[in-house]
Amino acid sequence: MSKPTIVWFRRDLRLADNSALEAALREGGPVICLYVYDETPSLRPLGGATRWWLDKSLAALSADLETRGSRLILRRGLAESIIHDLVTETGAGQVTWNACFDPGYAERDGEIARALKGQGLGVRIFNGSYLLDPGKVVTKTGGTYGVFTPFWKAAILQVKAGHPKPAPASLPAPEAWPGSEALSDWGLHPARPDWSGGMIGTPGEAGAMTRLEAFVAKALPAYGAQRDIPSRPGTSGLSPHLHFGEISPRAIWRAAHASSAPADQRAKFLSEIGWREFNLNILNTRGDVTRRNVNPAFDAFPWREDPQGLAAWQKGRTGYPIVDAGMRELWTTGIMHNRVRMIVASFLTKHLLIDWRHGESWFWDTLTDADMASNGGNWQWVAGSGADAAPYFRIFNPIRQSETFDPEGTYIRRWVPELAGLGPKDIHAPWAAPALARAEAGVKLGATYPLPMVDHDMARKRALEAYQTIRKEKD
Ligand SMILES: Cc1cc2nc3c(=O)[nH]c(=O)nc-3n(C[C@H](O)[C@H](O)[C@H](O)COP(=O)(O)OP(=O)(O)OC[C@H]3O[C@@H](n4cnc5c(N)ncnc54)[C@H](O)[C@@H]3O)c2cc1C
């Protein structure tokens, strides 16, 4: 009988369309599925919201394996020594996995692969998380695309979505199962306090597929028009599923292409998946986008140190209703609508002049889809320091944004209930509402709801002046 193969699950928590698992099954011997809660110091620890999601996702994967006569072996610690020990315990002859591309993984995984090969084991590594390998889409001169549109035009030509590979009906078990830790002992679900009551989503492969099917049937046909309205379910909600690899981007690609939605709507949706690929490429070539400015001119930007301002932003108490609605949605549910992410990120970096890295860290801890490439890339896009960034002088006006994308104030009323009594004309800027309208709505500024923490015109002017200082240094 062939030796067992270890499949090291990482950010590919699914059984369908999983190249590492398929390769293990092809070996013909027993398959041992492993998940390591990796505590390697050079890797960024997970945030609270992603730990919550991971807990449920691992439970789902474990249950899916059990119905197929298999198990998920859980171990916590340093991946390098855990894999080494498991190979010794099981006599495994091969190890397969799908790559992680975040900073620190390539070097560390390379070391693990070299050590295993040195012991005579077979090692197979795949890309299960992206449509294309990072670095595959290059300009005519072999460089990295710094602008999205030409990148995506070139990328589309290379995508091969392939055929669906359904989850295996069963997995061959080893003669004896190696020991596993208990998921509940990992403490991923928050306790004392358990803040997770409002978290949204159904982690796991089945939840991802249900989401995809519902989105394709209901929202994809009008995606372009609906995707910017935060009060409506106009987007796919797939980002945490994609982050944890509960669904493959190729399956999403195939489902979008197979749908009867208008071609322009499908193309718009897939271009958002394209931004995910673009951000990965930037991460791959420019290094750690979560810590370093992609545009080094921003290293000299005069950010303000303002812990109180940061705390007001985090808690959703800035006095700008659309900003506060977004920050409270994030805190309660672990997600925030993309349009509102742009508004709150602009507010932090331009209105408060607080370093985007503080915002990136807060999102890292509170988003269930927190992802180094996409979070860092988007924060830098808004701040103006990134590749293909919005020009710095494009400073979102939170009142205009609110009037345009939440015209009736439906989204604000949901998340800022103390303003619910204000009408659509007054809810976007309660300080400018007639005193009578505020009184009738029970709104007392400075008491029931904060006064705006900065004046928009002053903040805009201050941000542009700050930007001039780095422009001068550059010139
Ligand atoms: C400041 C800021 C921080 C962000 N941080 C993250 C993050 O940590 N993780 C994350 O996945 N997305 C992040 N985004 C991008 C975007 O907000 C989310 O991907 C999107 O809101 C997820 O909702 P959805 O799945 O319904 O998206 P849909 O509109 O249905 O889009 C489909 C998929 O495309 C991808 N996508 C869409 N927009 C973007 C984008 N701008 N950049 C990269 N991928 C995109 C996502 O995987 C998403 O699931 C951030 C955006 C901003 C402005």
The ligand as a MOL file (V3000), in Angstrom:
LIG
                    3D

  0  0  0     0  0            999 V3000
M  V30 BEGIN CTAB
M  V30 COUNTS 53 58 0 0 0
M  V30 BEGIN ATOM
M  V30 1 C -10.3170 50.5940 2.9890 0
M  V30 2 C -10.7230 49.2730 2.3570 0
M  V30 3 C -10.3010 48.0750 2.9310 0
M  V30 4 C -10.6550 46.8500 2.3490 0
M  V30 5 N -10.2250 45.6800 2.9380 0
M  V30 6 C -10.5310 44.4960 2.3500 0
M  V30 7 C -10.0940 43.2690 2.9250 0
M  V30 8 O -9.4030 43.2400 3.9550 0
M  V30 9 N -10.4450 42.1110 2.3170 0
M  V30 10 C -11.1960 42.1020 1.1550 0
M  V30 11 O -11.4930 41.0140 0.6520 0
M  V30 12 N -11.5960 43.2410 0.5830 0
M  V30 13 C -11.2990 44.4360 1.1330 0
M  V30 14 N -11.7440 45.5960 0.5590 0
M  V30 15 C -12.3980 45.5320 -0.7650 0
M  V30 16 C -13.9390 45.4440 -0.7510 0
M  V30 17 O -14.4800 46.4160 0.1170 0
M  V30 18 C -14.4600 44.0750 -0.3470 0
M  V30 19 O -13.8130 43.0660 -1.0800 0
M  V30 20 C -15.9590 43.9840 -0.6290 0
M  V30 21 O -16.6550 44.9680 0.0960 0
M  V30 22 C -16.4600 42.6120 -0.2560 0
M  V30 23 O -17.8500 42.5280 -0.4460 0
M  V30 24 P -18.4410 41.5410 -1.5180 0
M  V30 25 O -17.8370 40.1880 -1.3500 0
M  V30 26 O -19.9260 41.6290 -1.4010 0
M  V30 27 O -17.9230 42.1930 -2.8590 0
M  V30 28 P -18.4170 42.0610 -4.3700 0
M  V30 29 O -18.7600 43.4240 -4.8430 0
M  V30 30 O -19.4270 41.0160 -4.5200 0
M  V30 31 O -17.0850 41.6740 -5.1410 0
M  V30 32 C -16.7180 40.3090 -5.4010 0
M  V30 33 C -15.3610 40.0240 -4.8390 0
M  V30 34 O -14.3810 40.8040 -5.4900 0
M  V30 35 C -13.3410 41.1390 -4.5680 0
M  V30 36 N -13.2760 42.5860 -4.4500 0
M  V30 37 C -14.2750 43.4860 -4.6060 0
M  V30 38 N -13.7940 44.7410 -4.4730 0
M  V30 39 C -12.4820 44.6310 -4.2310 0
M  V30 40 C -11.4380 45.5590 -4.0090 0
M  V30 41 N -11.6450 46.8830 -4.0220 0
M  V30 42 N -10.2040 45.0860 -3.7710 0
M  V30 43 C -9.9510 43.7620 -3.7550 0
M  V30 44 N -10.8980 42.8290 -3.9730 0
M  V30 45 C -12.1440 43.2600 -4.2090 0
M  V30 46 C -13.7120 40.5140 -3.2450 0
M  V30 47 O -13.0490 39.2720 -3.1290 0
M  V30 48 C -15.2070 40.3250 -3.3680 0
M  V30 49 O -15.7090 39.2800 -2.5830 0
M  V30 50 C -11.4230 46.8370 1.1450 0
M  V30 51 C -11.8610 48.0510 0.5940 0
M  V30 52 C -11.5100 49.2540 1.1860 0
M  V30 53 C -11.9710 50.5400 0.5430 0
M  V30 END ATOM
M  V30 BEGIN BOND
M  V30 1 1 1 2
M  V30 2 1 2 3
M  V30 3 2 2 52
M  V30 4 2 3 4
M  V30 5 1 4 5
M  V30 6 1 4 50
M  V30 7 2 5 6
M  V30 8 1 6 7
M  V30 9 1 6 13
M  V30 10 2 7 8
M  V30 11 1 7 9
M  V30 12 1 9 10
M  V30 13 2 10 11
M  V30 14 1 10 12
M  V30 15 2 12 13
M  V30 16 1 13 14
M  V30 17 1 14 15
M  V30 18 1 14 50
M  V30 19 1 15 16
M  V30 20 1 16 17
M  V30 21 1 16 18
M  V30 22 1 18 19
M  V30 23 1 18 20
M  V30 24 1 20 21
M  V30 25 1 20 22
M  V30 26 1 22 23
M  V30 27 1 23 24
M  V30 28 2 24 25
M  V30 29 1 24 26
M  V30 30 1 24 27
M  V30 31 1 27 28
M  V30 32 2 28 29
M  V30 33 1 28 30
M  V30 34 1 28 31
M  V30 35 1 31 32
M  V30 36 1 32 33
M  V30 37 1 33 34
M  V30 38 1 33 48
M  V30 39 1 34 35
M  V30 40 1 35 36
M  V30 41 1 35 46
M  V30 42 1 36 37
M  V30 43 1 36 45
M  V30 44 2 37 38
M  V30 45 1 38 39
M  V30 46 1 39 40
M  V30 47 2 39 45
M  V30 48 1 40 41
M  V30 49 2 40 42
M  V30 50 1 42 43
M  V30 51 2 43 44
M  V30 52 1 44 45
M  V30 53 1 46 47
M  V30 54 1 46 48
M  V30 55 1 48 49
M  V30 56 2 50 51
M  V30 57 1 51 52
M  V30 58 1 52 53
M  V30 END BOND
M  V30 END CTAB
M  END
